[in-house]
């Protein structure tokens, strides 16, 4: 099913939380460079989940539901849940623990376009705060995510939500790369794995994510791309 071949109408959605704030540019997803696999790719953690079976049935468009509305509601839910997870581990995500450059690895670098339209390097916590603020402001904007009856989604909505999806993917990737140990200590890995698998399944179903966004290049694979492949082998995600 192609999300971009559909036009929609608005429906009422729930109230959103407090605001946050600027605009992201592309940033590489953190990837592992060591030969030893990260914990999230190892048993039993890679199999930890709240949902058993394939996520395809969860992401299918319900009957009589407008596709624009379905995408908007799910993006709001993904953002809200991811924000809550990040809030739990945020005290461990500091500029000292997650600087712009870690041991000289370019893979851990995040960039942002500032008010002067210049690209600046940011530590992960600053970058993530900017991303979550930017997404929150979009969700609060009636011109982008209409909540009132009779207000249509703008023509730019498909491209906007694709951009949002890529930014949220980078936040997921950072948590897996740098803070999965904290999730294990909290025994939250089944919840986080299920949320991310749902996010990936939904993104692929409605063309919000491209394979290259998740997997990276063949010469520089991304850690969460390997997780995606593993879950496909396990039957959680569609091939």
N, C-alpha and C positions, 0 to 999 in steps of 0.2 A: 504494500500500500504506500502510495506517495503522498506525503503531507503537503507538498508544494503544489499539487494539482487540485487542491480544495480551497474553497473560500468559506468563511464561517460567519456566524452571528454570535453575539455575546449572550451570556447567561450570568446570573448572580453567583458570586463566589464569596467565601468567608473573608472576614476582616484580616488584615495583615499586621504584623508586629511593628515595632518602632523602626525608624529610618536609620540608614547609614549613609556613605557617599563616594569618585571620578570616572574614567573610562579605560578599559584595559586594552593592551595590545597583545600580540602573540607572545607566548613564553613557552620554552621547552618544558615538557613534562619531565619530572625527575626520573632518572633511570639508574639502575645499578650497574657498576662497572666491575665488581668482583665476580669471580667464578662461582663462589658459594651462593646458592639461591637464598633469597630473602625468606623470612619466616612465613609470610603470607602465601608462598608457593609450596610450603612444606605441609605434610600431613602431621597432625589432623586438622590444622588450621585452615587449609584450603578447602576442606569439605564442610567446615562449620557454617551452618545456615539455619534460618528459621523456616524457610520454604523448601519443601521437597518437590522434586520434579522440575519441569521446564517452565521458565518464566513467560513463555509465549502467551499463555492463557491470561496472565495478569495484565498484559499490556494491550490486548486487543480492544479495539474501539467498541464500547457498549452500544447496543441497539438504540437508535433514536438520539444519540448524543452527537452534538456537533464536534467535528474533529479539531477545530481551533480551540474550542472550549476545553476539550479533553487534554490537548497539549498544554494549555495554559495552567490548568488545575494541577497537572502532574509536575510541571516545572516548579510551581509554587510549593508543592509537597516535597520535592527533591531538595529544593533550597532550604526549606524549613528544617528538615531532618538533618541535612548535612551541617547546617549552622549549629544545631544542637550538639552534634557530635564534636564539631570543632570547639565549641564552647567548653566541653568537658576536658579537652586536652590542651587548651590554649595556654595554660600556665607553663606547659612544657615546650611550647613553640615560641621561643624568644629569639631576638636578634643575635644573641650569642650562640644559641644552639642551632639556629637555622639562618646563617648569614647569606648575603648575596652570592658569595663564592666560598665553597667548602672544599678545602684542600686543592684548590685550583681546578675543580671539575666544572666545566661550563654547563654540564647537564643540570646543575642545581641552580642556575641563574634565572631570575625572573626580571622582566622588564615592564615598564609602564610609560605611557605617554603623559607627560606633565602638562601644566597649563600653558607652557611655552611651546608645546608640541614637540618636545625633545624626549628621546628615549632615555630613561634612567634605570639603573639597576637597583633592585629592592631586595631586602631580606624577605624570606617567605611570610613571616607574620604580617608585615606591612602590606605585601602584595595581596595576601588573602583578605585582609581587612578592606582593602580597596575594592577587590572583586565582590565581596559580599555586600559592601555598601552600594556599589554600582547596580548590582542585581536587585537589591531591596528598593532602590529608587525607581528602577524600571517597573517593578511589581506595583509600586504605589502610583505610577503614572497612568491615569485614566486613558490617555491617548495611546498607550502601548498595550496595557492590559485592562480593557474596559470591563467594568463590573455592573454597569447599569443597563437595564433592558432597552433595546433599540440602538445601542452603540455598537458599531461594527469594529472588528479588529482591523488595524491599518494594513495596507498592502505590504509594508515593510516587516510585518510580524514574523514571517518565516525566517528571514535573514537575521532578525534580532534574536530569535530564540536559538538559532544555531550558534550564534556568538555566545549567548549565555551558557549554552550546553558545553561548549569547549572550555569556558572559564571554570565551570563547576567541575569538569573532568580534571582539571589541573589541581583543584583543591583536594579532590578524592586522591589523586596520585601522590600529592605531598603527604597526606596522612598515612597512606600505605608505606611510602618510602621512609618517612622520618619518625612516625609515631605509632606504628603498629604494635610495638611492645607495650605502649601505654594502654592500647585497646585490650591487649591480652591480659594485662594486670586487672583491668576492669571487667574481664570476662564478657566483653562486648563484641568480640569478633563475629559471632553468628549474626548479630543485628547489623553490623557494618557491612559484612559480606553480602547479606541479603539486599541491603539498600543499594549497594554498588551494582550487583547483578541486575536488579530491577532497573536501575539507571541505564546500564548498558543495553539491556533488552529493549527498553523503550526508545532509546536513542537510535538504535539500528532499525527498529520497526517503522519509525516515522522520519527516517533520513536526517536526523539531527546530528549524527556523528558519522564521520567517514572512518574507514578502516585505518587509514594513516594517522588519524587523530589518536586512536587507541594504541596502535601497535608501534608507531614510529617507523623508522626505516630499517631495512634488512641489516645494514651495517651498524645501526645503533638502536637496537630494540628497547622498547619501554617496558618497565617492570609490570605495570598493570595490563599491558598488552599480552604478556606471557600469562597473566592470571586469566584474562579473557579466553585465551586459547585453551587453558586448562579446564575452565568451566564448560567450554564447548565439548571437549573430550568427555566430560562427566555427564553431558546431556542437560546441563542447567540452561545453556544458551543455544540459540540456533546457529548452525554452521553457516 
